[in-house]
Amino acid sequence: MTRNLTETRTPVRPTWKPRLTAVLVVTAVNTLLALAAPLLGADLVVAPRGQEPGALAWPAFTLFTAVFALLGWGVLALAERFLGRRGLLVWTVVAVLVTVAMFLPPLTVGATVATVVVLQLSHLVVAAVIPVYWRTSRT
């Protein structure tokens, strides 16, 4: 007697599509936020202690958003590969701690309240990739 065993496989959805979409969306939103900052009363001039005041240009928002969102993606991929299910947990904890830590620097530089608010919003926008990356994890 022969038995026909058929495997039922759940189709695996690619994780790169929603993650890339998230990177592109947060980069676009932060770019628009930087461009709209003057309309919100933010001059985007910061004066770190011991340094001359300097203006933050919108391309810096675009570049840093894309780089750090992609860096988070890469670190998550490495964590999942080498740590499995624990990698997602470790990455999530580290990502949240880094996000919280990034709220401190704008509070320590000399800047207008509107500029600080824009900088804090930009960090919050970048953090929006965390739930997307977490939800699309294969582990």
C-alpha positions in Angstrom: 0.0 0.0 0.0 1.4 3.3 -1.0 0.6 6.6 0.7 0.6 9.8 -1.0 1.9 12.5 1.3 1.5 15.9 0.1 3.2 18.8 1.7 1.2 21.8 2.4 3.3 24.9 2.2 2.3 28.3 3.2 3.4 30.7 0.6 6.2 32.9 1.8 5.7 36.5 1.2 8.7 38.5 0.4 9.8 40.8 3.3 11.7 43.2 1.2 8.7 44.9 -0.5 7.0 46.3 2.6 10.4 47.1 4.2 11.6 49.0 1.1 8.2 50.8 0.9 8.6 51.8 4.6 12.1 53.1 4.0 10.9 55.1 1.0 7.9 56.5 2.8 9.7 57.6 6.0 12.5 59.2 3.8 9.9 61.1 1.8 8.0 62.2 4.9 11.2 63.4 6.6 12.2 65.3 3.5 8.8 67.0 3.4 9.0 67.8 7.1 12.4 69.4 6.6 11.1 71.4 3.6 8.0 72.5 5.5 10.0 73.4 8.6 10.2 77.1 7.8 6.4 77.2 7.4 6.2 75.8 10.9 8.5 78.5 12.2 11.6 76.3 12.5 14.8 77.8 11.2 16.6 74.5 11.7 19.6 76.3 13.1 21.3 74.4 15.9 24.2 75.5 18.2 25.9 72.5 19.9 27.8 73.4 23.0 31.2 74.8 22.1 30.4 75.1 18.4 29.2 77.8 16.0 25.5 77.7 15.1 24.8 75.9 11.9 21.7 75.3 9.7 20.5 71.8 8.9 19.7 71.4 5.3 16.8 69.2 4.0 19.2 66.8 2.1 20.7 65.9 5.5 17.2 64.8 6.6 16.8 62.7 3.5 20.2 61.1 3.7 20.2 60.3 7.4 16.6 58.9 7.3 17.4 56.6 4.4 20.8 55.5 5.8 19.5 54.7 9.3 16.3 53.0 8.1 18.4 50.8 5.8 21.0 50.2 8.6 18.1 49.0 10.8 17.0 46.7 8.1 20.5 45.3 7.7 21.0 44.8 11.4 17.6 43.0 11.7 18.5 40.7 8.8 21.8 39.8 10.6 20.1 39.3 13.9 17.5 37.1 12.4 20.1 35.0 10.6 22.4 34.5 13.5 20.0 34.6 16.5 16.8 33.3 15.0 13.7 34.3 16.9 15.7 35.9 19.6 17.3 38.1 17.0 14.0 39.8 16.4 13.5 40.4 20.2 17.1 41.7 20.6 16.8 44.0 17.6 13.4 45.4 18.7 14.7 46.2 22.2 17.9 47.9 20.7 15.8 49.7 18.1 13.5 51.1 20.7 16.4 52.1 23.0 18.2 53.9 20.2 15.0 55.7 19.3 14.5 56.9 22.9 18.2 57.9 23.0 17.8 59.9 19.8 15.2 62.2 21.5 17.9 63.5 23.8 20.4 65.3 21.5 17.8 67.9 20.2 17.1 68.9 23.8 20.8 69.6 24.5 21.6 71.9 21.6 20.8 75.5 21.4 17.8 75.7 19.1 14.3 77.3 18.9 11.4 75.4 20.2 10.0 74.9 16.7 13.4 73.5 15.5 13.5 71.0 18.5 9.9 69.9 17.7 10.8 69.3 14.0 13.9 67.3 15.0 11.9 65.2 17.5 9.2 64.6 14.8 11.9 63.5 12.4 13.1 60.9 14.9 9.6 59.7 15.4 9.1 59.4 11.6 12.3 57.2 11.3 11.0 55.0 14.2 7.9 54.2 12.1 9.9 51.5 10.3 10.2 49.5 13.6 6.7 48.0 13.5 6.9 47.4 9.8 10.2 45.5 10.1 8.9 43.6 13.2 5.6 42.6 11.5 7.4 41.4 8.3 9.9 39.3 10.2 10.0 35.6 9.1 11.1 34.3 12.5 
